[in-house]
Amino acid sequence: MKGYPFILSEQYLLDCNTMGADCNHTVSVVHTFADIIANLGGVPFESQYRPYSEKKLQCPQHKPRLVNVVGLERVRPGDEDAMAKALRKHGPLSAGINDKMMLNPRHALDIDEPTEDQCPPEDRNHAVLIVGYSVAYSSDGRTVPYWIIKNSWGTDWPQGDQGYYYLRRGTNACGIAMDVSYAKVAIDIS
């Protein structure tokens, strides 16, 4: 997962979006894709732009080489089986999430299993990248399906595992299944 070659730069989106979105003002994943398509023309790969800084910086006057984002596909809201299928077929998924539980101290390798009361799904305020899924077995013998989520808060984020977060799959935990899309890109390989 680390260094996945087709991850687009979140810092570029933060720096250059035309919708006023930043770390304190969020917009839906769909609106972000619309801004990319209509106004930015694309996004550079994460590896070809400055590192994520947790704040909006000046959009560069000379644009880096951009991956042309030509469209988006939404995954049917609430359908985690469709999410898994889209992830297998198309790669990483952009998703809105309520980040409340991501701020709580816990062991980095734990799978987070919040209730709706702990993490209301309708209060989505953060965007993440779903990069995989798996199943774990708890100490009491339960099977626990989970999403593997890449977060933008860096590898030293104390509640994460080198920048990744593990969230219960199949319960729409923290609204993870309500605002999910993936980019349609045109990559020039010349």
C-alpha positions in Angstrom: 0.0 0.0 0.0 2.7 2.5 1.0 4.0 4.3 -2.1 1.0 3.1 -4.2 1.9 4.7 -7.5 -1.5 6.2 -8.4 -2.3 8.2 -5.3 -3.0 11.8 -6.2 -1.8 14.7 -4.1 -4.1 15.8 -1.3 -1.8 18.8 -0.6 -2.3 20.0 -4.2 -6.1 19.9 -3.7 -5.8 21.8 -0.5 -3.5 24.4 -2.1 -5.3 24.9 -5.4 -9.0 24.1 -4.9 -11.4 26.9 -6.0 -14.1 26.0 -3.5 -12.4 27.4 -0.3 -12.0 23.9 1.2 -9.3 23.5 3.7 -8.7 21.6 7.0 -11.4 23.7 8.7 -13.9 23.9 5.8 -14.8 20.6 4.2 -16.8 19.8 1.1 -18.1 16.4 -0.2 -15.9 14.1 -2.2 -18.2 14.6 -5.2 -17.8 18.4 -5.0 -14.1 18.0 -4.8 -14.0 15.9 -8.0 -16.3 18.4 -9.7 -13.8 21.2 -8.9 -10.9 19.1 -10.2 -12.7 18.4 -13.5 -14.1 21.9 -14.0 -11.4 24.2 -12.7 -8.1 22.4 -12.0 -7.9 20.1 -14.9 -6.2 17.4 -12.9 -4.0 16.6 -9.9 -0.3 15.6 -9.7 0.7 12.3 -8.2 1.4 12.5 -4.5 5.1 11.7 -5.1 5.4 14.6 -7.6 4.2 17.5 -5.3 5.2 18.8 -2.0 4.4 16.7 1.1 1.2 17.0 3.0 1.5 19.9 5.5 -1.8 20.0 7.3 -2.4 23.5 6.1 -3.2 25.3 2.8 -0.1 26.7 1.1 0.2 28.9 -2.0 -0.9 27.2 -5.2 2.1 27.2 -7.5 2.1 29.6 -10.4 3.7 27.0 -12.7 1.5 23.9 -12.5 3.3 20.6 -12.0 2.5 17.8 -14.4 -1.1 16.8 -13.8 -2.9 13.5 -14.0 -5.9 14.4 -16.2 -9.1 13.7 -14.1 -11.8 13.2 -16.7 -14.7 12.0 -14.5 -15.7 10.2 -11.4 -17.9 7.3 -10.4 -19.9 7.3 -7.2 -20.4 4.1 -5.3 -24.0 3.5 -4.3 -24.2 5.2 -0.8 -24.3 2.7 2.1 -23.3 -0.3 -0.1 -20.1 -1.7 1.4 -20.2 -4.7 -0.9 -20.2 -2.4 -3.9 -17.3 -0.5 -2.3 -15.2 -3.7 -2.1 -16.0 -4.5 -5.7 -15.1 -1.0 -6.9 -11.9 -1.1 -4.9 -10.9 -4.5 -6.4 -11.7 -3.3 -10.0 -10.6 0.4 -9.9 -8.2 0.9 -7.1 -8.3 3.3 -4.2 -11.6 5.0 -3.3 -12.1 8.5 -1.9 -14.5 8.6 1.0 -15.9 11.1 3.4 -15.8 10.1 7.1 -16.6 11.4 10.5 -13.0 11.7 12.0 -14.1 11.8 15.7 -12.8 8.3 16.5 -9.6 8.9 14.5 -8.7 11.5 17.2 -9.1 9.1 20.2 -6.0 7.6 21.7 -5.8 3.8 21.0 -3.3 1.2 19.9 -2.3 1.8 16.2 -3.0 -1.7 15.1 -6.4 -2.0 16.6 -9.5 -2.2 14.4 -11.8 0.6 15.3 -15.4 -0.6 15.9 -17.4 2.6 16.9 -21.1 2.7 17.5 -23.3 5.3 15.8 -23.6 7.2 19.1 -19.8 7.4 19.3 -19.3 8.4 15.7 -22.5 9.7 14.0 -22.4 8.7 10.2 -24.1 11.9 9.1 -21.4 14.1 10.7 -18.7 13.5 8.0 -16.0 16.1 8.1 -12.9 14.6 6.7 -11.7 12.8 3.5 -9.7 9.6 3.4 -8.5 7.1 0.9 -9.7 3.5 1.2 -6.9 1.3 -0.1 -7.9 -2.2 0.9 -9.9 -4.4 3.2 -9.4 -7.6 5.1 -10.7 -9.7 8.0 -9.2 -10.2 11.4 -10.0 -12.5 14.2 -10.5 -11.0 17.7 -9.1 -12.6 20.9 -12.7 -13.7 21.7 -13.0 -15.6 18.4 -15.1 -13.1 16.5 -14.4 -12.4 12.8 -13.9 -8.7 12.2 -14.0 -7.4 8.6 -12.3 -4.0 8.2 -11.3 -1.3 5.8 -7.7 -0.3 5.4 -7.7 3.5 5.2 -4.9 5.9 4.2 -5.2 9.1 6.2 -3.4 12.4 5.3 -2.2 13.2 8.8 1.2 11.7 8.3 3.1 8.6 9.4 3.6 10.0 12.9 -0.1 10.4 13.6 -0.3 8.7 17.0 -3.6 6.8 16.4 -2.6 5.5 13.1 -0.3 2.7 11.8 2.3 4.6 9.8 -0.5 6.8 8.4 -3.1 4.0 8.0 -6.3 3.4 10.0 -8.4 0.2 10.3 -12.1 0.6 10.6 -14.9 -2.0 11.0 -16.4 -2.9 7.6 -20.1 -3.7 7.0 -21.6 -1.3 9.6 -21.1 2.1 7.8 -18.9 3.0 10.7 -18.5 6.8 11.0 -20.3 7.2 7.7 -17.5 5.6 5.6 -20.0 4.2 3.1 -22.1 7.4 2.4 -19.8 9.6 0.2 -17.5 7.3 -1.8 -16.2 7.9 -5.3 -13.2 7.0 -7.5 -11.6 9.2 -10.1 -11.5 8.4 -13.8 -8.2 9.5 -15.1 -6.4 9.7 -18.4 -2.7 9.0 -17.8 -0.1 10.0 -20.4 2.5 7.2 -20.3 4.7 8.8 -22.9 
